[in-house]
Amino acid sequence: MKKILIVGAGAMGAAFSIPLLDNGHSVVLTEPYNFKLLKKLNSKKKYHPSLNINLPKKLKINKFSSDILNRNWDLIVIAVSSIGIDLIGKNLSKIKNKSPILVLTKGLKLDGRNLISMSSLLRKYNKNLNISVLKGPCLAKELARKVKSFTVVANKNINTAKKIGKLISTNYYQTEFSRDVNGVEFLSAIKNIYSMII
């Protein structure tokens, strides 16, 4: 059993807890912005309005703080919106542990004249972070209902990507692996632009 923190209790962050819990891990979900959502999740039923389901009873819900990031985690999952990535980056700049980071957040941000990915933005705050990214044709509502989904985990060290894959893979959530972190992130962001145009 591994100890996993998910930062961001929106649809994808909450749905991502389900395969982790099914694999027997201890999962803590925290939310840095939406206190109304946090209150709903802390209720007896743990109802998630975006997913329209009650989250598993085994899921622990904690208030976000910079201290929570410094606990001894086997994996920290970043699932905030792209707007919130700077706040997380500032908090990760002070992190003392060497927990691997998995970024679910999609998007690109303008940095001067350049577009940069979410993982690159986090590295601007702390160059020593061990960051992997997860992207794929997977919808949060489908994952929460255990509809068969596929995803890609990318890290420059393919063994790190595969270790994360072992934590999250189930019969309904299957993983592929890549060393091309930037390629996976940029294609994921561009895919959304094309789908909106179509």
C-alpha positions as CSV (number, residue, x, y, z in Angstrom):
1,M,0.0,0.0,0.0
2,K,1.4,3.4,-1.0
3,K,0.5,6.8,0.4
4,I,-0.8,9.2,-2.3
5,L,-1.8,12.8,-2.2
6,I,-4.1,14.3,-4.8
7,V,-4.1,18.2,-4.9
8,G,-7.2,19.3,-6.7
9,A,-10.6,17.9,-5.9
10,G,-12.3,18.8,-9.2
11,A,-13.7,16.1,-11.5
12,M,-10.4,14.6,-12.7
13,G,-8.6,14.7,-9.3
14,A,-11.5,13.0,-7.6
15,A,-12.0,10.5,-10.3
16,F,-8.3,9.6,-10.3
17,S,-8.6,8.5,-6.7
18,I,-10.9,5.6,-7.7
19,P,-8.3,3.4,-9.5
20,L,-5.8,4.2,-6.7
21,L,-8.2,3.1,-4.0
22,D,-9.1,0.0,-6.0
23,N,-5.4,-0.9,-6.0
24,G,-5.4,-0.7,-2.2
25,H,-3.5,2.5,-1.8
26,S,-4.1,5.1,1.0
27,V,-5.3,8.3,-0.8
28,V,-5.8,11.8,0.5
29,L,-7.7,14.3,-1.6
30,T,-7.1,18.0,-0.9
31,E,-8.5,21.2,-2.5
32,P,-6.7,24.6,-2.4
33,Y,-9.6,26.8,-3.8
34,N,-13.1,25.5,-3.8
35,F,-14.1,25.5,-0.2
36,K,-17.8,24.8,-1.0
37,L,-16.8,21.6,-2.8
38,L,-14.5,20.6,0.1
39,K,-17.5,21.0,2.4
40,K,-19.6,18.7,0.2
41,L,-16.8,16.1,0.0
42,N,-16.4,16.2,3.8
43,S,-20.1,15.2,4.3
44,K,-21.1,11.7,5.2
45,K,-21.9,10.7,1.6
46,K,-18.8,12.4,0.0
47,Y,-21.0,13.5,-2.9
48,H,-19.1,15.0,-5.8
49,P,-21.4,17.3,-7.9
50,S,-19.4,17.3,-11.1
51,L,-19.1,13.5,-11.2
52,N,-22.6,13.0,-9.8
53,I,-21.4,10.1,-7.6
54,N,-20.6,9.5,-3.9
55,L,-16.8,9.0,-3.7
56,P,-15.5,5.9,-1.9
57,K,-15.7,6.0,1.9
58,K,-12.0,5.0,2.1
59,L,-11.0,8.3,0.5
60,K,-9.6,10.8,3.0
61,I,-10.4,14.5,2.5
62,N,-8.0,17.0,4.0
63,K,-7.7,20.8,3.9
64,F,-4.9,22.0,1.7
65,S,-1.8,23.6,3.3
66,S,1.9,23.9,2.3
67,D,2.6,21.5,5.2
68,I,0.6,18.7,3.6
69,L,3.0,18.6,0.7
70,N,5.9,18.0,3.0
71,R,4.5,14.8,4.5
72,N,6.1,11.5,3.4
73,W,4.2,10.7,0.2
74,D,4.9,7.9,-2.3
75,L,3.3,10.1,-5.0
76,I,1.9,13.6,-5.2
77,V,-0.7,14.1,-7.9
78,I,-1.3,17.7,-9.2
79,A,-4.9,18.0,-10.5
80,V,-5.6,21.7,-10.1
81,S,-6.8,23.8,-13.1
82,S,-4.1,25.5,-15.1
83,I,-4.9,28.8,-13.4
84,G,-4.0,27.2,-10.0
85,I,-0.6,25.8,-11.1
86,D,1.4,28.9,-10.0
87,L,0.1,28.5,-6.4
88,I,1.1,24.9,-6.4
89,G,4.5,25.8,-7.9
90,K,5.1,28.3,-5.1
91,N,4.3,25.7,-2.5
92,L,6.5,23.0,-4.3
93,S,9.4,25.5,-4.3
94,K,9.7,24.9,-0.6
95,I,9.2,21.2,-0.6
96,K,11.8,19.2,1.4
97,N,10.8,15.6,0.6
98,K,11.7,14.0,-2.7
99,S,8.2,12.6,-3.5
100,P,7.6,12.0,-7.2
101,I,5.1,14.4,-8.8
102,L,2.5,13.4,-11.3
103,V,0.8,16.3,-13.2
104,L,-2.7,15.7,-14.5
105,T,-3.3,19.5,-15.2
106,K,-3.6,20.2,-19.0
107,G,-2.8,23.3,-20.8
108,L,0.0,25.7,-21.9
109,K,0.9,29.0,-20.5
110,L,2.5,32.1,-22.1
111,D,5.8,32.8,-20.5
112,G,7.2,35.9,-22.2
113,R,7.0,35.0,-25.9
114,N,7.0,31.3,-25.4
115,L,4.3,28.8,-24.6
116,I,5.4,26.4,-21.8
117,S,3.8,23.3,-20.4
118,M,2.5,22.8,-16.9
119,S,5.5,20.6,-15.9
120,S,7.9,23.2,-17.2
121,L,6.1,25.9,-15.2
122,L,6.5,23.8,-12.0
123,R,10.2,23.3,-12.8
124,K,10.7,27.0,-12.9
125,Y,9.8,27.0,-9.2
126,N,11.9,24.0,-8.3
127,K,14.4,22.4,-10.7
128,N,14.9,19.3,-8.5
129,L,11.3,18.0,-8.8
130,N,10.9,14.5,-10.2
131,I,7.9,15.3,-12.5
132,S,5.9,12.9,-14.6
133,V,2.8,13.8,-16.6
134,L,-0.4,11.9,-17.4
135,K,-2.5,12.6,-20.4
136,G,-4.8,10.6,-22.5
137,P,-8.2,10.2,-24.1
138,C,-9.9,9.8,-20.7
139,L,-12.9,11.6,-19.3
140,A,-13.3,12.1,-15.6
141,K,-16.9,10.8,-15.5
142,E,-16.0,7.7,-17.4
143,L,-13.1,7.0,-15.1
144,A,-15.2,7.5,-12.0
145,R,-17.7,4.9,-13.4
146,K,-14.9,2.5,-14.3
147,V,-15.5,2.7,-18.1
148,K,-12.5,1.3,-19.9
149,S,-10.0,4.2,-20.4
150,F,-6.4,4.6,-21.6
151,T,-3.8,7.0,-20.6
152,V,-0.1,7.8,-21.2
153,V,2.4,8.4,-18.3
154,A,5.6,10.3,-19.4
155,N,8.8,10.8,-17.6
156,K,12.4,11.2,-19.0
157,N,13.2,8.1,-16.9
158,I,10.9,5.4,-18.4
159,N,11.3,3.3,-15.2
160,T,9.7,6.1,-13.1
161,A,6.8,6.2,-15.6
162,K,6.3,2.5,-15.3
163,K,6.4,2.6,-11.5
164,I,3.6,5.1,-11.5
165,G,1.7,3.0,-14.1
166,K,1.8,0.1,-11.6
167,L,0.2,2.3,-9.0
168,I,-2.7,3.4,-11.2
169,S,-3.3,0.6,-13.7
170,T,-6.5,-1.5,-13.3
171,N,-8.5,-3.7,-15.7
172,Y,-10.5,-0.5,-16.6
173,Y,-7.7,2.1,-16.6
174,Q,-4.7,1.1,-18.8
175,T,-1.4,2.9,-19.2
176,E,1.1,3.4,-21.9
177,F,4.5,5.0,-21.3
178,S,6.7,7.6,-22.9
179,R,10.0,9.5,-22.3
180,D,8.7,12.5,-24.3
181,V,7.3,14.7,-21.5
182,N,7.0,17.9,-23.6
183,G,5.5,16.0,-26.6
184,V,2.8,14.4,-24.5
185,E,1.9,17.7,-22.8
186,F,1.8,19.8,-26.0
187,L,-0.2,17.2,-28.0
188,S,-2.7,16.9,-25.1
189,A,-3.2,20.7,-25.1
190,I,-3.4,21.0,-28.9
191,K,-5.9,18.1,-29.1
192,N,-8.3,20.1,-27.0
193,I,-8.0,23.1,-29.3
194,Y,-8.7,20.9,-32.4
195,S,-11.7,19.3,-30.7
196,M,-13.2,22.7,-29.9
197,I,-12.7,23.9,-33.5
198,I,-14.3,20.7,-34.9
